[in-house]
Amino acid sequence: MRIGLVTEGGYPYAAGEARLWCDRLVRGLPRHEFELYALSRSAGQEESGRVTLPRHVTRVRTAPLWAPADDGRTHSRRERRRFAACFAELVRGICAGEPDAFAAGLYGLAELARDQGGMYAALRSETAVRAVESGCRAPGAGRAVQDARVPDLLEFVDELERALRPLSLDWYEDEGLGRADVCHAAAGGVAAVPGLLAKRFFGVPLLVTEYGVQLRAHYLEQREDTRPAVRALLAAFHVRLAGEIYARADLLTPGNAHARRWQERCGAPRERLRTVYPGMEADRFAVVGEDPDRGDPDTLVWAGRIEPSKDLIGLLHAFAEVRRAAPHTRLRIFASAAAPGYLADCRSLAAQLFPDEAADARTVGESPVTFEEIGGPEAASPAEAYGAGRIVLLSSVVEGFPITLAEAMFCGRATVSTDVGAVREVIGGTGLVVPPRNPRALAESCLALLADPERAQRLGAAARARALELFTVEQNVAAFEESYLRLLAASSSRGAGDVPFERPAEAMVPGPWVAHAAGPGLIPEVRA
């Protein structure tokens, strides 16, 4: 079958989100044909180049979300009236929280762009600004947007134009997404808009995968200096867009129960939800995972990106309590990336809590806490980082799907984690879970495992078995292939008056097919 894979800020670029799992998905299904439709987020991402694509990727089309998209198109008076009516409906849906008005405006603008070309100038025009102002002042508008002033309106219109750029793309024709058997959006939000239009214009089944819920990500990424009215307008737009995606998608595949709950709260029908866990390459962790005695039993390991949401400050305070009870314990922190200011704060706190210690007056002092880099001389790979100790920690206050925790499970490590995001679901009873922002509870759990190595080893073995069952590339690819086939079988590929099931869904799979000699229908051609 032919799959149209739509991405935003990732695959097939060498840097960005969703790059790894999309690449593994495409390479894991060589029997099917893929066409890639990629929205890039920055010039740097495009300059980073693309990954090498397999032969069954037959087309790649890209569009930037970061660059001005002015095609010089101007509308006639009749087209301007049509734009004003559709845009006013969209704004009414945003400001008054009316899903039907939002959908009518969104698809009306899409049809206008399809008929007449891009809308860069129209979406930034005075007509658009006045429409937003009227929507904010209209009865039923939220209290937060009623106070919007001219700078707020201009900023919101600018952000809205960027979010609606997919409406003006030339991807929606018979030789584009219209010829796909299934459209798979690798994320919600803006990435799913092309899929919505392919479904609207051509009836292409839409599958939307969210390993991180885009609406939740929008809330977390809001800048502190964003004015309240702009924040409220953008939030209302993303809420309405998420609701429309969840209502129209034929199948939604959240990456965990945490994401699934978000989708259900935004109106996703439960019968169209299917959890598909991310897939990871288990072979990369086999050497460490199959050696339970590897690593220092007195060493605690933390790995990941060093940033405020990981709460390394709380981790360091917890380790201070661990050291008071177990003076020979060490903490090794392995960074895959770091926010420079926060890393400096963590180093400063570690130096205050743990002055360099020396065995005697002639020995050079050494801190029990070290900050190291994955890919450095001490840990060339994540597997070597996890293998440095027997217990792996996760101290986050915010998480989606905890990738580092799953990797530690593949390595057969016992884990102590904070109860955030999908942590409890991923662990499934194979590790210890404590409340977030509670250094004492984190320390007590660490001490419990340090004092009972056999228990830690049993938990590590159980964790590895669970990871091999649920989080491999193979189970991920198989789940998506089954989803594609279900969507293809459920979609109707016949016109009015045709005989039902005369042309089975299997006939749409690429390969040599011939007419049945005994009657209508197709059968596979068998060659010696």
N, C-alpha and C positions, 0 to 999 in steps of 0.2 A: 504494500500500500504506500501511498505518498503522504508524508507527514510534513506539515508546515510548522516549524518550530520557531516561536517568536521569543526573543530575549531582550532584556534591557540592561545595559551596563555590564555585559559579561560575554559569554560565548558568542562568536568564535574568537573574540579578542584574547590576547595572551594574558591580560590582567582584567580583573573584575569579578563580580559576583556570579554565582551559578556556573562558572566556567568548568569546574571539575565534573560536577554531576551531569551536566549536559553532554560533555565530551564522552563520558563513560556510557551514557545512554545511547548516543548515536553509534559509537563503536560496538556496543553490545547488540545492536539490531541490524546486522549487515544485510538481512533479507529484505529490508524495507528501504524505500527511497526518502531522503530527507531534503527539504528546502529550508534554508535558514533566513530569517528576517530579523535583523539585529538593530536595536536602537542604542547608539553610543552616547555616553554622558560627558565626555571631555575630549579635547584634542590629544591629551597625553595618552588616553586609552587607545585612540586610533593609531598614534605613533608607536605604541608598544608592539604593533603587529598582530598577526593572527596565528592561532595554532594550526598545525598541519591537519587538514581535513581528510577523512577517508573517501574512497571513490564513490560511495553511494550517496554522498552529499552532492546533489546535482545543481544546486543554485544557492548563491549567497547574495542577499540584498541588504544594504545598510542605509541608515538615516541618522544624522546627528540631532540630538536634543539640545545640545549646548550652543550651536551656532545659529545666527540669525537665519530665518528661513524665508526671507522676502523674495518671492519669485517675480516681483514687479506686477502682479496681477491686480487689476482694478475692476470693480463691479459696476454694472450698469445700474440705473435707478431702480429698475424692477428687481434686480438681484440684491441691491442694498435693502429694499423693503423686505425681501424674503429672509435675508440675513438678520435684520433687526427683529423680525417676528420669532425666528428660531432661537436667537440668542436671548431674547427676553424670556422665553419659556425655560431655557436652561438656567438662567439666573433666578427665576421664580422657584425652580426646583431646589436650587442651592440655598437661597435665603429663607424660604418658607418651609423647607423640608418636605417637598412634594415629589415623590419618586416618579410618578407618571409624567409630570411636567419636565423633570430632568431628562428622562429617557426621550421624550418627544423632541426636546431641544437638541440633545446630543445627536440623534439620528437625523434630524432635520439639517443640522450643520454638516453632517457627513455626506448627506445626499447633495447638498449645495456644493461642497468641495469636489465631489465626484463629477458633478455636471459642469462646473464652471472653473475648477482649479483651486489653487491654494488660497488661504484666508488670513495670511500673516497681517496684511494691512488692515483688514476688516476687524480682526480680533484686538488690534491695538488702536482702533479709531475712537473718535469722540463719541460715536454712536454706542460703542461697547461700554465706555466709561459711564455714559449717562444711563444706560440700561442697568448697570450694576448699582448706580446711585438710586435709581427708582426702585430696584428690588430691595435695597436696604431700608428704604423709607416706607415700603408698602406694608399694609396690615398683615400680620402673621409672621413678619420677619423676626428673627431672634433678637433679643435685647442687645447682645454683644455686637451685632452688625449694624444696628441702628445708629450707633455713634461714629460710623465710618466717615472720615474726612477725605478731601481730595487726594492727599498723599497715599492714604490707605487704598483708595480706589485704584490709583495708578499702579501701585505695587501689586495688588491682587490681579489686575488685568494682565500685567506682565507675566506673572506666574501662571495664570490660566492659559495664556497663549502657548506657553511652553508645554503645558500638560496636554493641550489639544492638538499639537502638531501631527500626531499620527492620523488625524482625520484628513489631512491634506496630502498624504502619501499616495504614490501611484501603485500601491501593492494590491489594490482591490479590482482585479480584472480577471477574465477567464484564464489568462496565462500566469496569474499570480496566485494569491491565496485562494482564489476561487476554484482552482483545480485540485486543491488538496483534499484528501479523503478525511483527514482529521487535522484540526489546528490545535497545537499544544502551546499554550502560553507558559513560559518558565517562571512567571511571577504574576502577581495581581497588579492592581494599579494601572499605570500607563501602559505597561507591557501587554496587558490583556485587551486594550482597546482595538488593535488590529484584529484580534480574534472575534470580538463582538461584531465588528463590521463585516468580517467574512461570513459569520453566521447570519447576519441581517441581510446581506446582499445575495448570498449564494446558498445559504442553508448548511454551511460546513459545520460539522459537530465541533464543539469547543471543549477542550480540556484545560483546566487551570491548575497549576501546581504552586503551592505557597509553602516553602520551607521556613520563611519568615513572613508573617502577615504584613502586607504593605501599609495598611491603615495603622497598625501598631508602630511600624517603623517611622511613619510620618509624625506621630505624636512624640516619639522619642527624639527625633532629629530636629524638632523645632528650635530655632535659635532663641536665646533669651532676650535679644534685643528686638524681636519681631513685635510689632504693635498689636494690641489685643484684637482690634477689628480685623486686621489681616489674618491673624492666627485663627480667628473664628470662621472667616470666610473660606480659608484653605481647608480647615478641618471639615466644614460642611460639604465642600466639593468632594473631598476624598471619601467621606461617609456615603454620599450619594453614588459615587462611582463604584465603590466596593459593593454596595447594595445591588446595583445594576449588574455587575459582573456575576455576583453570586446567584442572582435570579435567572440569568440567561445561560450560564454555563451548563453544558450537558453533564459534566462530571468535574468535581473538585477533589484534588488530592492534597490535603494538608500533610505536612511532614511529621506531625505528632498531635497528640490530643490537646495540647495547649493551643496550637494554631487552629485546631478544629473548633474549640470552644469560641474563639474569636469569630470565626466564620459563622457559626450558628447564631451568635448574638447579633450579627449584622444581617441576618435573614436567610442564610444559606439553608436550603431544604436538606434535612437529615438524610433522606433517601439518595441524594446525589453526592454524598461525601464518602470518600474512601481513603483511609490513612495509608500513605506509602512512605516508609522511613527512608532517609538518605542512605545511599550505598557507599561503602568505603572499601578500599583494596586491603583485604585481610592479609595478603602475602607480605605486605610491608612490615607487619608487626609479628610475623610468625616466629622469627628467631628469638625475640624477647618473650613472646607469649608462651612458647613451648619450653621455656627454661624458668620454672618457678623460683629457683634459688638464685637467680641473677639479681644483682642490686644490693646495696647496703641496707640491712634491716633497720638501722637507726637513722635512715635518711627519709625525709618527707619531700615530695616533689610537687611543684606547681608548674603548669605550662600553659601558654596562651598569649594573647595580646594584653599588654600592660596598659590599662586605662581605668578611669574611675569606676565604671560599672563592674569591674572585677573585684573591687574592694580589697586590694592588697594591704591597705592600711589595717583593716580588721584582721587579715591573715597574720600580719606581723605581731599584732597584739595577742592573738591566739597563740602564736609560737612562743611568745615570751612566757606564757603560762606553762606551755609544754616543757620549756627549758628548765623551769623551776622544779618540775617533778622528774624530768629525765634529762640531766645535764649533758649527756653525750649525743643528744639528737641534733641533726643538722637539717637545714631547709635550703633546698636548691630551687631557685626560681629561673625557669627557662622562658625566654621571651621570643615569640615569633614576630612581634612588632611591638611598638611602644609609643605612647603619647609622651613626648620629651619632658614636659613640665611635671606630669604625674610620676614618671619614672624618677625624676630628681627628688620629688617629695618622698617617695618610697625609700630611696637610698639614704636620704637624710634621717628618716625615722629609724631605719635599720641600724645606722651608725650610733644613734642615741640609745636604742634599746639593747644593742649587743656590741659593746666595745670589743675591739680585737683582744682575743684571749691567747695566752701562751702557757705552755706546760711548765716552763721554768724561766729563770732570769736570762738565759742565753738563747731562747728560742724565739723566732719571729712570731708575733701575734697573728691570729687568723680569726675572722668573723665566722660564726656558725651559719650565717645567712649569705648566700652568694647569688649574684645576678648574672646570668649567662645567656647566651644567644643560641637559639636552635640554628644549626648550620655552622657553628663555631667549632673550635678544636675539641671542646669537651663533649659536644653532642652534635654529630653531623646530621642527624635525622631526628624526627619526633620520637621514633621508637627507642633510640638510645637515650633520649631525655627521660622517658617514662621508666626505662630500665635502670636508671641511676639509683632508684630506691624501691621499696616494697609497697609504699602507700602513696597514692596520688590525691591531691586536694583540689577542690573547686570552691572558691569563696565568693562567687558572683552575687550581686544583688539584682541583676537583670540578665536573663538568658532567654534564648529561643530554644533551638535544639543544641545541646552542649556537645559539639563535635569533639573537643578535647577529652571529654569524659568517655565518649564511645571509643576513642583511640586508646585510652588507658585500659578500658575493658578488653579490647583486642590483645593488649599486652599482658593480660592476666594479673593486673594490679588491683589490690584492694583500694577502695575509694572512700573519701569522706567529702560530702558535697552539701552545699546549701540548697534548701528546698525552693527553687525558683524555676520558672519556665517549665520545660519538659524533663527536668532532672529526675523526678521520682518515677516518671514513666520509663525513662531510659534505663535507670538502675534496676527497677523491678525487684527489689529485695536482695540484690547482690552487693550492696554497699551500705554505708551509714549515711543518713540524711539528717541535717540539723537546720534550725531556723536561720535565715539570713541575718546579717548584722548582729551576730551573737558570738563573739570571740570565745567566751567561756564554753559554750556548747561545742564549738569546733575543737577546742583544745581537749576537752574531756573525751570526745570520740577518737581523736588521734592517740591519746594516751591509752585508751582501751585496746586499740589494735597494736600499738607498740608493745603492750604488756602481754599480748596473746598472739605470737607469730603464726601459730597453727590456724587460728581463726582467720587471720588476714590471708593466709594462703588458700583456705577453703573459699573465702569470698572472691578472691582473685580468679580461681578456677571456674567458679560459677559465673562470674562476670564475662570471662572469655567465651564460655559456652553460649551465653545469652547473645553476645555480640555476633558470634558466628551464625546464629540462627536468624537474627533480625536485621542486621545492619550491613550486609555484604552487597557488593555491586550486583551480584547474580540475582538476589531476591528483588532488588530495586528494578532492574531491567525487566525481569519476568513480570512484575506487577504492572509496569507501564505497557508492555506488549499486550497483556491480557486486556488492559483498559482500552487500548487502541482497537483491538478486535471487537470488543463489546460495543464501542461507539459506532464502528463501521457496520456491524450487524444490525444495530438499532436504527441507523439512519436510512432513509428511503432514497434509493437511487433511480427510481422509475418514475415516469411521467404519468399523467392522467390517462386512463384507458388501458394501461399495460396490465399484463397478467401478473398477479402477485407471485413473488418468488420465482418468476421465469428466469431472472438473472440473479443468481445467489450472490451474497456479499463476498464469498470466497473468490468469485471470478474477477474481483477488482484487485487481487493480489498480483503483482508483476510476475510474468512467466508465460510460457507458451500454453495457450488454451485453444481448443478446437470445438466445433459444433458437435452435438450429440447426434449420432446417426439415426437413433430411434425416435427423435422428436426434438422439441425446442429445449434450449438450455446449453450450458457449456460444461465441458469436463476437461481435466488436465491432460495434456498431451504427454504420453509416455514414450521415451526414446531409449533405445537399447544402448 
